[in-house]
Amino acid sequence: MKDIGNSSIFTEEEEELFLLRNKQGKIVGIKDLKQANF
């Protein structure tokens, strides 16, 4: 994921949360991520 560089819209913390939730099946895409409002 480090290859993305400046095109990434996530901070490292958000990316970790996204990947964690994705593994849990709670979030499956950017739309869901934006609606989740951590």
mmCIF file of the N, C-alpha and C atoms, coordinates in Angstrom:
data_MODEL
# 
_entry.id   MODEL 
# 
loop_
_atom_site.group_PDB 
_atom_site.id 
_atom_site.type_symbol 
_atom_site.label_atom_id 
_atom_site.label_alt_id 
_atom_site.label_comp_id 
_atom_site.label_asym_id 
_atom_site.label_entity_id 
_atom_site.label_seq_id 
_atom_site.pdbx_PDB_ins_code 
_atom_site.Cartn_x 
_atom_site.Cartn_y 
_atom_site.Cartn_z 
_atom_site.occupancy 
_atom_site.B_iso_or_equiv 
_atom_site.pdbx_formal_charge 
_atom_site.auth_seq_id 
_atom_site.auth_comp_id 
_atom_site.auth_asym_id 
_atom_site.auth_atom_id 
_atom_site.pdbx_PDB_model_num 
ATOM 1   N N  . MET A 1 1  ? 0.833   -1.211 0.000  1.00 0.00 ? 1  MET A N  1 
ATOM 2   C CA . MET A 1 1  ? 0.000   0.000  0.000  1.00 0.00 ? 1  MET A CA 1 
ATOM 3   C C  . MET A 1 1  ? 0.872   1.268  0.000  1.00 0.00 ? 1  MET A C  1 
ATOM 4   N N  . LYS A 1 2  ? 2.131   1.139  0.373  1.00 0.00 ? 2  LYS A N  1 
ATOM 5   C CA . LYS A 1 2  ? 3.020   2.296  0.441  1.00 0.00 ? 2  LYS A CA 1 
ATOM 6   C C  . LYS A 1 2  ? 3.287   2.879  -0.944 1.00 0.00 ? 2  LYS A C  1 
ATOM 7   N N  . ASP A 1 3  ? 3.112   2.090  -1.995 1.00 0.00 ? 3  ASP A N  1 
ATOM 8   C CA . ASP A 1 3  ? 3.405   2.527  -3.358 1.00 0.00 ? 3  ASP A CA 1 
ATOM 9   C C  . ASP A 1 3  ? 2.481   3.645  -3.828 1.00 0.00 ? 3  ASP A C  1 
ATOM 10  N N  . ILE A 1 4  ? 1.323   3.772  -3.206 1.00 0.00 ? 4  ILE A N  1 
ATOM 11  C CA . ILE A 1 4  ? 0.304   4.707  -3.671 1.00 0.00 ? 4  ILE A CA 1 
ATOM 12  C C  . ILE A 1 4  ? 0.806   6.151  -3.627 1.00 0.00 ? 4  ILE A C  1 
ATOM 13  N N  . GLY A 1 5  ? 1.554   6.494  -2.597 1.00 0.00 ? 5  GLY A N  1 
ATOM 14  C CA . GLY A 1 5  ? 2.129   7.825  -2.491 1.00 0.00 ? 5  GLY A CA 1 
ATOM 15  C C  . GLY A 1 5  ? 1.076   8.899  -2.310 1.00 0.00 ? 5  GLY A C  1 
ATOM 16  N N  . ASN A 1 6  ? 1.219   10.008 -3.017 1.00 0.00 ? 6  ASN A N  1 
ATOM 17  C CA . ASN A 1 6  ? 0.358   11.171 -2.836 1.00 0.00 ? 6  ASN A CA 1 
ATOM 18  C C  . ASN A 1 6  ? -1.074  10.951 -3.296 1.00 0.00 ? 6  ASN A C  1 
ATOM 19  N N  . SER A 1 7  ? -1.310  9.911  -4.067 1.00 0.00 ? 7  SER A N  1 
ATOM 20  C CA . SER A 1 7  ? -2.667  9.668  -4.559 1.00 0.00 ? 7  SER A CA 1 
ATOM 21  C C  . SER A 1 7  ? -3.551  9.044  -3.478 1.00 0.00 ? 7  SER A C  1 
ATOM 22  N N  . SER A 1 8  ? -2.934  8.645  -2.367 1.00 0.00 ? 8  SER A N  1 
ATOM 23  C CA . SER A 1 8  ? -3.704  8.033  -1.284 1.00 0.00 ? 8  SER A CA 1 
ATOM 24  C C  . SER A 1 8  ? -4.504  9.087  -0.537 1.00 0.00 ? 8  SER A C  1 
ATOM 25  N N  . ILE A 1 9  ? -5.794  8.797  -0.298 1.00 0.00 ? 9  ILE A N  1 
ATOM 26  C CA . ILE A 1 9  ? -6.639  9.743  0.438  1.00 0.00 ? 9  ILE A CA 1 
ATOM 27  C C  . ILE A 1 9  ? -6.690  9.394  1.917  1.00 0.00 ? 9  ILE A C  1 
ATOM 28  N N  . PHE A 1 10 ? -5.975  8.331  2.295  1.00 0.00 ? 10 PHE A N  1 
ATOM 29  C CA . PHE A 1 10 ? -6.001  7.877  3.682  1.00 0.00 ? 10 PHE A CA 1 
ATOM 30  C C  . PHE A 1 10 ? -4.746  8.301  4.422  1.00 0.00 ? 10 PHE A C  1 
ATOM 31  N N  . THR A 1 11 ? -4.882  8.654  5.697  1.00 0.00 ? 11 THR A N  1 
ATOM 32  C CA . THR A 1 11 ? -3.717  8.699  6.562  1.00 0.00 ? 11 THR A CA 1 
ATOM 33  C C  . THR A 1 11 ? -3.376  7.253  6.893  1.00 0.00 ? 11 THR A C  1 
ATOM 34  N N  . GLU A 1 12 ? -2.205  7.009  7.463  1.00 0.00 ? 12 GLU A N  1 
ATOM 35  C CA . GLU A 1 12 ? -1.827  5.632  7.783  1.00 0.00 ? 12 GLU A CA 1 
ATOM 36  C C  . GLU A 1 12 ? -2.812  5.028  8.771  1.00 0.00 ? 12 GLU A C  1 
ATOM 37  N N  . GLU A 1 13 ? -3.268  5.833  9.733  1.00 0.00 ? 13 GLU A N  1 
ATOM 38  C CA . GLU A 1 13 ? -4.223  5.335  10.729 1.00 0.00 ? 13 GLU A CA 1 
ATOM 39  C C  . GLU A 1 13 ? -5.541  4.956  10.072 1.00 0.00 ? 13 GLU A C  1 
ATOM 40  N N  . GLU A 1 14 ? -6.046  5.813  9.195  1.00 0.00 ? 14 GLU A N  1 
ATOM 41  C CA . GLU A 1 14 ? -7.303  5.524  8.496  1.00 0.00 ? 14 GLU A CA 1 
ATOM 42  C C  . GLU A 1 14 ? -7.160  4.290  7.623  1.00 0.00 ? 14 GLU A C  1 
ATOM 43  N N  . GLU A 1 15 ? -5.982  4.157  6.993  1.00 0.00 ? 15 GLU A N  1 
ATOM 44  C CA . GLU A 1 15 ? -5.749  3.009  6.124  1.00 0.00 ? 15 GLU A CA 1 
ATOM 45  C C  . GLU A 1 15 ? -5.780  1.725  6.945  1.00 0.00 ? 15 GLU A C  1 
ATOM 46  N N  . GLU A 1 16 ? -5.158  1.766  8.136  1.00 0.00 ? 16 GLU A N  1 
ATOM 47  C CA . GLU A 1 16 ? -5.169  0.589  9.011  1.00 0.00 ? 16 GLU A CA 1 
ATOM 48  C C  . GLU A 1 16 ? -6.592  0.250  9.430  1.00 0.00 ? 16 GLU A C  1 
ATOM 49  N N  . LEU A 1 17 ? -7.371  1.250  9.796  1.00 0.00 ? 17 LEU A N  1 
ATOM 50  C CA . LEU A 1 17 ? -8.765  1.026  10.180 1.00 0.00 ? 17 LEU A CA 1 
ATOM 51  C C  . LEU A 1 17 ? -9.560  0.464  9.018  1.00 0.00 ? 17 LEU A C  1 
ATOM 52  N N  . PHE A 1 18 ? -9.323  1.024  7.822  1.00 0.00 ? 18 PHE A N  1 
ATOM 53  C CA . PHE A 1 18 ? -10.020 0.558  6.628  1.00 0.00 ? 18 PHE A CA 1 
ATOM 54  C C  . PHE A 1 18 ? -9.694  -0.900 6.356  1.00 0.00 ? 18 PHE A C  1 
ATOM 55  N N  . LEU A 1 19 ? -8.409  -1.243 6.418  1.00 0.00 ? 19 LEU A N  1 
ATOM 56  C CA . LEU A 1 19 ? -7.998  -2.623 6.147  1.00 0.00 ? 19 LEU A CA 1 
ATOM 57  C C  . LEU A 1 19 ? -8.556  -3.557 7.212  1.00 0.00 ? 19 LEU A C  1 
ATOM 58  N N  . LEU A 1 20 ? -8.542  -3.105 8.469  1.00 0.00 ? 20 LEU A N  1 
ATOM 59  C CA . LEU A 1 20 ? -9.063  -3.923 9.563  1.00 0.00 ? 20 LEU A CA 1 
ATOM 60  C C  . LEU A 1 20 ? -10.552 -4.179 9.378  1.00 0.00 ? 20 LEU A C  1 
ATOM 61  N N  . ARG A 1 21 ? -11.302 -3.116 9.125  1.00 0.00 ? 21 ARG A N  1 
ATOM 62  C CA . ARG A 1 21 ? -12.751 -3.263 8.941  1.00 0.00 ? 21 ARG A CA 1 
ATOM 63  C C  . ARG A 1 21 ? -13.055 -4.078 7.693  1.00 0.00 ? 21 ARG A C  1 
ATOM 64  N N  . ASN A 1 22 ? -12.224 -3.904 6.662  1.00 0.00 ? 22 ASN A N  1 
ATOM 65  C CA . ASN A 1 22 ? -12.421 -4.648 5.429  1.00 0.00 ? 22 ASN A CA 1 
ATOM 66  C C  . ASN A 1 22 ? -12.278 -6.145 5.694  1.00 0.00 ? 22 ASN A C  1 
ATOM 67  N N  . LYS A 1 23 ? -11.298 -6.515 6.518  1.00 0.00 ? 23 LYS A N  1 
ATOM 68  C CA . LYS A 1 23 ? -11.103 -7.920 6.873  1.00 0.00 ? 23 LYS A CA 1 
ATOM 69  C C  . LYS A 1 23 ? -12.308 -8.446 7.634  1.00 0.00 ? 23 LYS A C  1 
ATOM 70  N N  . GLN A 1 24 ? -12.931 -7.582 8.416  1.00 0.00 ? 24 GLN A N  1 
ATOM 71  C CA . GLN A 1 24 ? -14.090 -7.987 9.212  1.00 0.00 ? 24 GLN A CA 1 
ATOM 72  C C  . GLN A 1 24 ? -15.367 -7.986 8.382  1.00 0.00 ? 24 GLN A C  1 
ATOM 73  N N  . GLY A 1 25 ? -15.270 -7.522 7.136  1.00 0.00 ? 25 GLY A N  1 
ATOM 74  C CA . GLY A 1 25 ? -16.422 -7.530 6.242  1.00 0.00 ? 25 GLY A CA 1 
ATOM 75  C C  . GLY A 1 25 ? -17.408 -6.404 6.498  1.00 0.00 ? 25 GLY A C  1 
ATOM 76  N N  . LYS A 1 26 ? -16.996 -5.383 7.253  1.00 0.00 ? 26 LYS A N  1 
ATOM 77  C CA . LYS A 1 26 ? -17.922 -4.300 7.582  1.00 0.00 ? 26 LYS A CA 1 
ATOM 78  C C  . LYS A 1 26 ? -17.883 -3.185 6.544  1.00 0.00 ? 26 LYS A C  1 
ATOM 79  N N  . ILE A 1 27 ? -16.750 -3.051 5.864  1.00 0.00 ? 27 ILE A N  1 
ATOM 80  C CA . ILE A 1 27 ? -16.614 -2.002 4.853  1.00 0.00 ? 27 ILE A CA 1 
ATOM 81  C C  . ILE A 1 27 ? -16.048 -2.619 3.584  1.00 0.00 ? 27 ILE A C  1 
ATOM 82  N N  . VAL A 1 28 ? -16.683 -2.348 2.467  1.00 0.00 ? 28 VAL A N  1 
ATOM 83  C CA . VAL A 1 28 ? -16.271 -2.996 1.225  1.00 0.00 ? 28 VAL A CA 1 
ATOM 84  C C  . VAL A 1 28 ? -15.868 -2.001 0.145  1.00 0.00 ? 28 VAL A C  1 
ATOM 85  N N  . GLY A 1 29 ? -15.857 -0.695 0.443  1.00 0.00 ? 29 GLY A N  1 
ATOM 86  C CA . GLY A 1 29 ? -15.461 0.263  -0.579 1.00 0.00 ? 29 GLY A CA 1 
ATOM 87  C C  . GLY A 1 29 ? -15.383 1.681  -0.058 1.00 0.00 ? 29 GLY A C  1 
ATOM 88  N N  . ILE A 1 30 ? -14.924 2.580  -0.928 1.00 0.00 ? 30 ILE A N  1 
ATOM 89  C CA . ILE A 1 30 ? -14.755 3.979  -0.552 1.00 0.00 ? 30 ILE A CA 1 
ATOM 90  C C  . ILE A 1 30 ? -16.078 4.606  -0.118 1.00 0.00 ? 30 ILE A C  1 
ATOM 91  N N  . LYS A 1 31 ? -17.159 4.315  -0.831 1.00 0.00 ? 31 LYS A N  1 
ATOM 92  C CA . LYS A 1 31 ? -18.470 4.865  -0.467 1.00 0.00 ? 31 LYS A CA 1 
ATOM 93  C C  . LYS A 1 31 ? -18.828 4.484  0.964  1.00 0.00 ? 31 LYS A C  1 
ATOM 94  N N  . ASP A 1 32 ? -18.652 3.194  1.298  1.00 0.00 ? 32 ASP A N  1 
ATOM 95  C CA . ASP A 1 32 ? -18.971 2.732  2.644  1.00 0.00 ? 32 ASP A CA 1 
ATOM 96  C C  . ASP A 1 32 ? -18.064 3.405  3.667  1.00 0.00 ? 32 ASP A C  1 
ATOM 97  N N  . LEU A 1 33 ? -16.791 3.583  3.303  1.00 0.00 ? 33 LEU A N  1 
ATOM 98  C CA . LEU A 1 33 ? -15.843 4.224  4.207  1.00 0.00 ? 33 LEU A CA 1 
ATOM 99  C C  . LEU A 1 33 ? -16.288 5.647  4.522  1.00 0.00 ? 33 LEU A C  1 
ATOM 100 N N  . LYS A 1 34 ? -16.691 6.390  3.494  1.00 0.00 ? 34 LYS A N  1 
ATOM 101 C CA . LYS A 1 34 ? -17.119 7.773  3.686  1.00 0.00 ? 34 LYS A CA 1 
ATOM 102 C C  . LYS A 1 34 ? -18.400 7.837  4.512  1.00 0.00 ? 34 LYS A C  1 
ATOM 103 N N  . GLN A 1 35 ? -19.283 6.869  4.354  1.00 0.00 ? 35 GLN A N  1 
ATOM 104 C CA . GLN A 1 35 ? -20.543 6.858  5.099  1.00 0.00 ? 35 GLN A CA 1 
ATOM 105 C C  . GLN A 1 35 ? -20.343 6.413  6.548  1.00 0.00 ? 35 GLN A C  1 
ATOM 106 N N  . ALA A 1 36 ? -19.242 5.722  6.801  1.00 0.00 ? 36 ALA A N  1 
ATOM 107 C CA . ALA A 1 36 ? -19.019 5.157  8.131  1.00 0.00 ? 36 ALA A CA 1 
ATOM 108 C C  . ALA A 1 36 ? -18.740 6.237  9.175  1.00 0.00 ? 36 ALA A C  1 
ATOM 109 N N  . ASN A 1 37 ? -18.027 7.309  8.775  1.00 0.00 ? 37 ASN A N  1 
ATOM 110 C CA . ASN A 1 37 ? -17.696 8.391  9.714  1.00 0.00 ? 37 ASN A CA 1 
ATOM 111 C C  . ASN A 1 37 ? -17.140 7.870  11.029 1.00 0.00 ? 37 ASN A C  1 
ATOM 112 N N  . PHE A 1 38 ? -16.071 7.154  10.941 1.00 0.00 ? 38 PHE A N  1 
ATOM 113 C CA . PHE A 1 38 ? -15.353 6.551  12.090 1.00 0.00 ? 38 PHE A CA 1 
ATOM 114 C C  . PHE A 1 38 ? -15.789 7.083  13.440 1.00 0.00 ? 38 PHE A C  1 
# 
